[in-house]
Every structure is written in C-alpha cells, then in structure tokens.
C-alpha cells in the first residue's frame, strides 16, 4: 500500500512563501507521476501542478511563475514551492500519486493566505 503524507502548510501573509512537502511510503515513488491539487471551501478540487517521472513539469496558469514543483526520488518526496502567495491561494492542498491506473491521495495540508 502506498501512503502519502503532506506537510508545510500554514498561515502566511499575502506576498509570502511556503514550501509544501509530500513524502510517499513504498518503493514505487520513482515510477509515479506526482501531482498537487487544491480545494477551497465550497469549490471543486483543482489541479495545481504535475511532475513526470523524468522531471518534466506542468502548471495551471495561475501557478506559472509563482509555484515550482520538484521531486527528490531518493527521499520519496515531492515539493511545491509557493511564492508571491495571494489570498485566493487559500485552500487545502493535496498530494496525488498516479502509478499506471492506480491513484493515491494524501490527507491534505491547509494553506491560508491573509490579505
């Protein structure tokens, strides 16, 4: 069984930065496509960024230039560096692993950005 544990959320003022981490158990991390999603209150969960097994990345428009997704396969960890945070970034952020047809979710970490 693959387990994902997120950390790094918290309260930050607008313009500040946070780095989220997601650490996976098991031996399959290196073959997993890793993703960060977020879900604000009353809204649908949405994709933020993805990183392929080889390191190629993809971002939604609002994250480009502000957020950076990276991975350290030796540590079984994926990161989301978030800079220039805005109040609209406030949400629960979730780590997701895609391994072939299997999907695994973390428990989420709260990010709150004050104006």
N, C-alpha and C positions, 0 to 999 in steps of 0.2 A: 504494500500500500504506500502511495506517495502522499506525504503531508507537507503543506506549505504554511509557513509562519511569517507574517508580516510584522514589521516594527518601524519606528521612526516618525510616526505621526505626532501631531501636537497642535498647539496654538501658536500662530505666528502673525505678525502684523503685515499688512499689505506692503509688497516690495521685498519681503524677506524670503528666506530659503529653507527648504527641508530636504533631507535625503531619506527616502524610504528604502527598506531592505526586505527581501523575501528569501528565506532560506528553505530549501527543499530537503526532505529526507529521501533515502533510497539512492540507487546507483544509476538512475536513468536521466539525471539532470542534463547531461551533455547532449542528449538527443531530443530534448524538449524545446519547443517553441514557447517562449515566455512572454507574457502579456501583463500590462497594468490596465485595470478598469477603475472607474469611479462611479459612485452613485450618490447624488444629492437627495435630500429629503423630498419626497413626492415626485421624484423623477426616475426615469429609466436608467438602468446601468449602461454605461457607455465606455467604449474603448478609448484609452489614452495613448498607449504606445505598445509596440511589439518588437521583439528581438529574435532573430532566427538563430539556429544552432551555430552557424558560422559567424555571427556577429552583425549581420545586416539589420538595420533598424527601420521602423516606420512610425510616424506620428500623425495624430489628428492635427488639424490646422491650428487650434488654439494652443497646442503644446509646442509647436515648432519654434525654435529659437529660445525657448524658456526651459523646457524639460529635456532631460537626457536619460535614456535607458541604456543600461550596460549590464554585463554579466561576468561573473568570475566562476568558471566551471570547476576550478579546483576547490572552491568554497561552497559549491552548490547554491550560489546566491545571485539574485538579480536585483538591481538597484534602479531607483527612479530619483534622479536629482532634479529638484524643482526650484527654479529661481524666479525672481520677479513675480511672486505669487500675488494673486488677486482675490478679492472676496468671493468671486464666482467659482474659484477653485475649491471652495469648501465642499467636502464630500467624504464619504468613506471610500478609501482606496483599497482595491483588491488585487491580489496577485493570482494569475491563472497560468497553468501549465497545459500545453497541448502536446500529447505524445501519441502520434498516429491518430486513432479515433477516440482516444481517451482524453478526458478533461478533468483537471483537478483545480480546486479553488482554495485560497487561503481564507482566514476568518475576517480579514479586513482591518484597516487601521484608520482612525479618524484624523482628518486634516481640517483645521479650522483657521481661516484667514480673516482677520479683523480689519476693518477699514479705519 
